Amino acid sequence: MQRTDMTIWVDADACPKVIRETLCRAAQRTGVELVFVANQLLTVPKAPNIRALQVPKGFDVADNEIVRRIAANDLLITGDIPLASEALGKGAQALNWRGDVYSPDTIAAQLTMRDFMDTLRASGVQTEGPPPLSQADRQAFARQLDIWLAKRRG
């Protein structure tokens, strides 16, 4: 049986608070199902379509739970490129909290760059972390989320 509803899944352990708030407002406004998956207790608004799913602590436990549950046409919010790749492989869409859409056309290059940077760090090379989330990033995220929601209403 194929699902006709769509869910927004959030890799919530590292998701910035301002992005969580944006997602909650959008879910309350549209009624879309929103699920925050984390290995810590999260407080979410009391709404029938918004919930937090707490998983046990451990490497990739939250990621594995998301991959197990995500379906085609769902949306994943994550900064984790390998997780985004797995979601895309299941027919879902993926978006990071800076408003960058992950796509099947670019995910392989993003994975390669991520692995290269991991190798550099492992060899002792100091690399810069990502810059703080800017107002432009927040606006780009909200814009991409609105595009996904508009397609859902289709």
Accessible surface in RSA format (square Angstrom, percent):
REM  Atomic radii and reference values for relative SASA: ProtOr
REM  Chains: A
REM  Algorithm: Lee & Richards
REM  Probe-radius: 1.40
REM  Slices: 20
REM RES _ NUM      All-atoms   Total-Side   Main-Chain    Non-polar    All polar
REM                ABS   REL    ABS   REL    ABS   REL    ABS   REL    ABS   REL
RES MET A   1   243.58 126.1 154.25 102.1  89.33 212.7 132.65 112.8 110.93 147.0
RES GLN A   2   147.64  82.6 125.33  91.6  22.30  53.1  49.17 104.7  98.47  74.7
RES ARG A   3    97.48  40.9  73.30  37.4  24.18  57.6  61.80  84.5  35.68  21.6
RES THR A   4   133.18  94.7 104.55 106.0  28.64  68.2  79.83 107.2  53.35  80.7
RES ASP A   5    79.77  55.9  67.36  67.0  12.42  29.4  45.73 107.6  34.05  34.0
RES MET A   6    44.50  23.0  41.63  27.6   2.87   6.8  37.04  31.5   7.46   9.9
RES THR A   7     1.46   1.0   1.46   1.5   0.00   0.0   0.01   0.0   1.45   2.2
RES ILE A   8     0.05   0.0   0.05   0.0   0.00   0.0   0.05   0.0   0.00   0.0
RES TRP A   9     8.32   3.3   8.32   4.0   0.00   0.0   8.32   4.4   0.00   0.0
RES VAL A  10     0.00   0.0   0.00   0.0   0.00   0.0   0.00   0.0   0.00   0.0
RES ASP A  11    17.52  12.3  17.25  17.2   0.27   0.6   0.87   2.1  16.65  16.6
RES ALA A  12     0.59   0.5   0.00   0.0   0.59   1.3   0.00   0.0   0.59   1.6
RES ASP A  13    52.51  36.8  30.65  30.5  21.86  51.7  25.13  59.1  27.38  27.3
RES ALA A  14    74.51  68.5  51.92  80.1  22.58  51.4  61.05  86.0  13.45  35.6
RES CYS A  15     5.17   3.9   0.00   0.0   5.17  12.1   0.00   0.0   5.17   5.6
RES PRO A  16    36.67  26.7  25.35  23.1  11.32  41.2  36.67  30.3   0.00   0.0
RES LYS A  17   135.06  65.9 128.32  78.7   6.74  16.1  71.99  64.8  63.08  67.2
RES VAL A  18    46.56  30.6  43.76  39.6   2.81   6.8  44.34  38.5   2.23   6.0
RES ILE A  19     0.72   0.4   0.72   0.5   0.00   0.0   0.72   0.5   0.00   0.0
RES ARG A  20    63.85  26.8  63.82  32.5   0.03   0.1   8.89  12.1  54.96  33.3
RES GLU A  21    71.38  41.0  67.47  51.0   3.91   9.3  30.46  58.9  40.92  33.4
RES THR A  22    22.43  16.0  21.39  21.7   1.04   2.5  12.39  16.6  10.04  15.2
RES LEU A  23     0.03   0.0   0.00   0.0   0.03   0.1   0.00   0.0   0.03   0.1
RES CYS A  24    13.28  10.0  13.28  14.8   0.00   0.0   6.11  15.5   7.18   7.7
RES ARG A  25   137.95  57.9 133.58  68.1   4.36  10.4  66.62  91.1  71.33  43.2
RES ALA A  26     2.69   2.5   2.53   3.9   0.16   0.4   2.53   3.6   0.16   0.4
RES ALA A  27     0.05   0.0   0.00   0.0   0.05   0.1   0.00   0.0   0.05   0.1
RES GLN A  28    99.10  55.4  67.94  49.7  31.15  74.2  27.99  59.6  71.11  53.9
RES ARG A  29   154.68  64.9 115.95  59.1  38.73  92.2  78.63 107.5  76.05  46.1
RES THR A  30    33.50  23.8   4.46   4.5  29.04  69.2  12.93  17.4  20.57  31.1
RES GLY A  31    45.72  56.4   0.00   N/A  45.72  56.4  27.54  75.6  18.18  40.7
RES VAL A  32     0.26   0.2   0.00   0.0   0.26   0.6   0.26   0.2   0.00   0.0
RES GLU A  33    52.43  30.1  49.57  37.5   2.87   6.8  20.02  38.7  32.42  26.5
RES LEU A  34     0.00   0.0   0.00   0.0   0.00   0.0   0.00   0.0   0.00   0.0
RES VAL A  35     0.00   0.0   0.00   0.0   0.00   0.0   0.00   0.0   0.00   0.0
RES PHE A  36     1.69   0.8   1.58   1.0   0.11   0.3   1.58   1.0   0.11   0.3
RES VAL A  37     0.04   0.0   0.04   0.0   0.00   0.0   0.04   0.0   0.00   0.0
RES ALA A  38     0.78   0.7   0.74   1.1   0.04   0.1   0.74   1.0   0.04   0.1
RES ASN A  39    37.37  25.8  35.51  34.3   1.86   4.5   0.03   0.1  37.34  36.1
RES GLN A  40    75.39  42.2  71.64  52.4   3.75   8.9  16.98  36.1  58.41  44.3
RES LEU A  41   147.61  82.2 123.77  88.5  23.84  59.9 123.82  87.0  23.79  64.0
RES LEU A  42    27.35  15.2  16.62  11.9  10.74  27.0  18.10  12.7   9.25  24.9
RES THR A  43   137.22  97.6 104.91 106.4  32.31  77.0  75.46 101.4  61.76  93.4
RES VAL A  44    35.51  23.4  20.65  18.7  14.86  35.8  22.69  19.7  12.82  34.8
RES PRO A  45    48.15  35.1  33.77  30.8  14.38  52.3  46.03  38.0   2.12  13.1
RES LYS A  46   210.31 102.6 172.87 106.1  37.44  89.1 123.39 111.1  86.91  92.6
RES ALA A  47    24.15  22.2   8.22  12.7  15.93  36.2  12.66  17.8  11.49  30.4
RES PRO A  48   148.90 108.5 102.84  93.7  46.06 167.4 116.08  95.8  32.83 204.0
RES ASN A  49    26.79  18.5  20.94  20.2   5.85  14.1  20.19  48.6   6.59   6.4
RES ILE A  50     8.72   5.0   0.00   0.0   8.72  21.0   0.00   0.0   8.72  23.7
RES ARG A  51    96.30  40.4  94.69  48.3   1.61   3.8  53.96  73.7  42.34  25.7
RES ALA A  52    41.34  38.0  13.31  20.5  28.03  63.8  13.31  18.7  28.03  74.2
RES LEU A  53    34.85  19.4  33.06  23.6   1.80   4.5  34.15  24.0   0.70   1.9
RES GLN A  54   101.27  56.6  74.16  54.2  27.11  64.5  24.73  52.6  76.53  58.0
RES VAL A  55    10.59   7.0   6.97   6.3   3.62   8.7   9.08   7.9   1.52   4.1
RES PRO A  56   100.76  73.4  88.71  80.9  12.05  43.8 100.21  82.7   0.55   3.4
RES LYS A  57   156.86  76.5 132.58  81.3  24.27  57.8 108.87  98.0  47.99  51.1
RES GLY A  58    41.27  50.9   0.00   N/A  41.27  50.9  30.29  83.1  10.98  24.6
RES PHE A  59   187.15  93.6 157.73  97.7  29.42  76.6 164.87 100.0  22.28  63.8
RES ASP A  60    57.55  40.3  47.08  46.9  10.47  24.8   9.29  21.9  48.26  48.1
RES VAL A  61    44.98  29.6  41.89  37.9   3.08   7.4  43.44  37.7   1.53   4.2
RES ALA A  62     7.57   7.0   5.65   8.7   1.91   4.4   5.65   8.0   1.91   5.1
RES ASP A  63    19.84  13.9  19.77  19.7   0.07   0.2   6.41  15.1  13.43  13.4
RES ASN A  64    91.38  63.0  85.27  82.4   6.12  14.7  27.30  65.7  64.09  61.9
RES GLU A  65    30.69  17.6  28.96  21.9   1.72   4.1   4.37   8.5  26.32  21.5
RES ILE A  66     0.07   0.0   0.07   0.1   0.00   0.0   0.07   0.1   0.00   0.0
RES VAL A  67    29.12  19.2  29.07  26.3   0.05   0.1  29.07  25.3   0.05   0.1
RES ARG A  68   158.46  66.5 131.08  66.8  27.39  65.2  69.34  94.8  89.13  54.0
RES ARG A  69    79.40  33.3  64.46  32.9  14.94  35.6  19.83  27.1  59.57  36.1
RES ILE A  70     3.88   2.2   0.06   0.0   3.82   9.2   0.06   0.0   3.82  10.4
RES ALA A  71    27.08  24.9  23.38  36.1   3.70   8.4  27.08  38.1   0.00   0.0
RES ALA A  72    50.44  46.4  37.45  57.8  12.99  29.5  37.45  52.7  12.99  34.4
RES ASN A  73    83.58  57.6  80.19  77.5   3.39   8.2   9.07  21.8  74.51  72.0
RES ASP A  74     0.03   0.0   0.03   0.0   0.00   0.0   0.00   0.0   0.03   0.0
RES LEU A  75     4.51   2.5   4.51   3.2   0.00   0.0   4.51   3.2   0.00   0.0
RES LEU A  76     0.00   0.0   0.00   0.0   0.00   0.0   0.00   0.0   0.00   0.0
RES ILE A  77     0.00   0.0   0.00   0.0   0.00   0.0   0.00   0.0   0.00   0.0
RES THR A  78     0.00   0.0   0.00   0.0   0.00   0.0   0.00   0.0   0.00   0.0
RES GLY A  79    37.22  45.9   0.00   N/A  37.22  45.9  13.30  36.5  23.91  53.6
RES ASP A  80    42.12  29.5  33.31  33.2   8.81  20.8  18.13  42.7  23.99  23.9
RES ILE A  81    35.19  20.0  34.08  25.4   1.11   2.7  34.08  24.5   1.11   3.0
RES PRO A  82    41.77  30.4  39.69  36.2   2.09   7.6  40.95  33.8   0.82   5.1
RES LEU A  83     2.95   1.6   0.35   0.3   2.60   6.5   2.08   1.5   0.87   2.3
RES ALA A  84     0.00   0.0   0.00   0.0   0.00   0.0   0.00   0.0   0.00   0.0
RES SER A  85    29.84  25.2  24.32  32.5   5.52  12.7   2.55   5.4  27.30  38.2
RES GLU A  86    90.74  52.1  82.02  62.1   8.71  20.7  34.69  67.1  56.04  45.8
RES ALA A  87     0.34   0.3   0.34   0.5   0.00   0.0   0.34   0.5   0.00   0.0
RES LEU A  88    24.40  13.6  10.52   7.5  13.88  34.9  10.92   7.7  13.48  36.3
RES GLY A  89    71.51  88.2   0.00   N/A  71.51  88.2  37.45 102.8  34.05  76.3
RES LYS A  90    85.40  41.7  66.55  40.8  18.85  44.9  58.70  52.8  26.70  28.4
RES GLY A  91    41.24  50.9   0.00   N/A  41.24  50.9  28.37  77.9  12.87  28.8
RES ALA A  92     5.09   4.7   0.00   0.0   5.09  11.6   0.00   0.0   5.09  13.5
RES GLN A  93    74.12  41.4  73.88  54.0   0.24   0.6  24.56  52.3  49.56  37.6
RES ALA A  94     0.54   0.5   0.00   0.0   0.54   1.2   0.00   0.0   0.54   1.4
RES LEU A  95     3.50   1.9   3.50   2.5   0.00   0.0   3.50   2.5   0.00   0.0
RES ASN A  96    22.30  15.4  22.30  21.6   0.00   0.0   2.26   5.5  20.04  19.4
RES TRP A  97    39.52  15.9  39.52  19.1   0.00   0.0  20.97  11.2  18.55  30.1
RES ARG A  98    51.47  21.6  46.81  23.9   4.65  11.1  27.33  37.4  24.13  14.6
RES GLY A  99     8.66  10.7   0.00   N/A   8.66  10.7   0.32   0.9   8.34  18.7
RES ASP A 100    74.62  52.3  69.94  69.6   4.67  11.0  18.61  43.8  56.00  55.9
RES VAL A 101    79.47  52.3  58.50  53.0  20.97  50.5  58.59  50.9  20.87  56.6
RES TYR A 102     8.18   3.8   4.75   2.7   3.43   8.9   1.93   1.5   6.25   7.7
RES SER A 103    30.29  25.6  29.93  39.9   0.36   0.8  26.48  56.4   3.80   5.3
RES PRO A 104   102.13  74.4  81.51  74.3  20.62  74.9  83.53  69.0  18.60 115.6
RES ASP A 105   138.10  96.7 102.86 102.4  35.24  83.3  30.26  71.2 107.84 107.5
RES THR A 106    64.65  46.0  63.35  64.2   1.29   3.1  61.67  82.8   2.97   4.5
RES ILE A 107    16.55   9.4  16.55  12.3   0.00   0.0  16.55  11.9   0.00   0.0
RES ALA A 108    67.92  62.4  64.57  99.7   3.35   7.6  66.85  94.1   1.07   2.8
RES ALA A 109    70.53  64.8  57.16  88.2  13.36  30.4  64.44  90.7   6.09  16.1
RES GLN A 110    54.74  30.6  50.40  36.8   4.34  10.3  23.66  50.4  31.08  23.6
RES LEU A 111    44.41  24.7  44.41  31.8   0.00   0.0  44.41  31.2   0.00   0.0
RES THR A 112    93.46  66.5  89.00  90.2   4.46  10.6  66.11  88.8  27.35  41.3
RES MET A 113   113.22  58.6 111.29  73.7   1.93   4.6 107.09  91.0   6.13   8.1
RES ARG A 114    88.87  37.3  81.82  41.7   7.05  16.8  21.46  29.3  67.41  40.9
RES ASP A 115    73.83  51.7  71.71  71.4   2.12   5.0  29.08  68.4  44.75  44.6
RES PHE A 116   109.07  54.6 103.46  64.1   5.61  14.6 108.40  65.7   0.66   1.9
RES MET A 117    54.99  28.5  54.99  36.4   0.00   0.0  46.54  39.6   8.45  11.2
RES ASP A 118    53.25  37.3  49.01  48.8   4.24  10.0  23.64  55.6  29.62  29.5
RES THR A 119    89.20  63.4  84.55  85.7   4.65  11.1  63.85  85.8  25.35  38.3
RES LEU A 120    47.50  26.5  47.30  33.8   0.20   0.5  47.50  33.4   0.00   0.0
RES ARG A 121   111.68  46.9  95.53  48.7  16.15  38.5  49.31  67.4  62.37  37.8
RES ALA A 122    93.73  86.2  49.70  76.7  44.03 100.2  62.21  87.6  31.52  83.5
RES SER A 123    83.70  70.7  43.43  58.0  40.27  92.8  49.80 106.1  33.90  47.5
RES GLY A 124    57.54  71.0   0.00   N/A  57.54  71.0  36.83 101.1  20.71  46.4
RES VAL A 125    72.21  47.5  63.20  57.2   9.01  21.7  68.62  59.6   3.58   9.7
RES GLN A 126   171.23  95.8 146.03 106.7  25.20  60.0  60.55 128.9 110.68  83.9
RES THR A 127    37.20  26.5   7.53   7.6  29.67  70.7  12.84  17.2  24.36  36.8
RES GLU A 128   165.53  95.0 139.03 105.2  26.49  63.1  59.03 114.2 106.50  87.0
RES GLY A 129    55.26  68.1   0.00   N/A  55.26  68.1  30.79  84.5  24.47  54.8
RES PRO A 130   112.75  82.2  86.82  79.1  25.93  94.2  92.95  76.7  19.80 123.1
RES PRO A 131    91.89  67.0  83.59  76.2   8.30  30.2  90.26  74.5   1.63  10.1
RES PRO A 132   119.93  87.4 102.16  93.1  17.77  64.6 114.49  94.5   5.43  33.8
RES LEU A 133    32.58  18.1  16.53  11.8  16.06  40.4  16.53  11.6  16.06  43.2
RES SER A 134    50.05  42.3  42.08  56.2   7.97  18.4  45.08  96.0   4.96   7.0
RES GLN A 135   104.25  58.3  97.69  71.4   6.56  15.6  51.64 109.9  52.60  39.9
RES ALA A 136    67.23  61.8  59.74  92.2   7.49  17.0  61.35  86.4   5.89  15.6
RES ASP A 137    28.40  19.9  27.18  27.1   1.22   2.9   1.22   2.9  27.18  27.1
RES ARG A 138    84.77  35.6  81.53  41.6   3.24   7.7  13.74  18.8  71.02  43.0
RES GLN A 139    97.41  54.5  91.92  67.2   5.50  13.1  27.86  59.3  69.55  52.7
RES ALA A 140    22.38  20.6  22.23  34.3   0.14   0.3  22.38  31.5   0.00   0.0
RES PHE A 141     0.18   0.1   0.18   0.1   0.00   0.0   0.18   0.1   0.00   0.0
RES ALA A 142    34.63  31.8  34.00  52.5   0.63   1.4  34.51  48.6   0.12   0.3
RES ARG A 143   136.31  57.2 130.46  66.5   5.85  13.9  60.33  82.5  75.97  46.0
RES GLN A 144    48.72  27.2  45.68  33.4   3.05   7.3   1.41   3.0  47.32  35.9
RES LEU A 145     1.80   1.0   1.80   1.3   0.00   0.0   1.80   1.3   0.00   0.0
RES ASP A 146    69.46  48.7  66.96  66.7   2.50   5.9  25.58  60.2  43.88  43.8
RES ILE A 147    75.77  43.1  72.10  53.7   3.67   8.8  75.45  54.3   0.31   0.9
RES TRP A 148    15.51   6.2  13.66   6.6   1.84   4.3  10.21   5.4   5.30   8.6
RES LEU A 149     0.48   0.3   0.48   0.3   0.00   0.0   0.48   0.3   0.00   0.0
RES ALA A 150    51.10  47.0  41.75  64.4   9.35  21.3  43.05  60.6   8.05  21.3
RES LYS A 151   137.78  67.2 115.92  71.1  21.86  52.0  81.01  72.9  56.77  60.5
RES ARG A 152    74.19  31.1  52.35  26.7  21.84  52.0   7.07   9.7  67.12  40.7
RES ARG A 153   151.92  63.8 113.65  57.9  38.27  91.1  66.06  90.3  85.86  52.0
RES GLY A 154    95.68 118.0   0.00   N/A  95.68 118.0  45.68 125.4  50.00 112.0
END  Absolute sums over single chains surface
CHAIN  1 A     8947.7       7087.6       1860.1       5151.4       3796.2
END  Absolute sums over all chains
TOTAL          8947.7       7087.6       1860.1       5151.4       3796.2
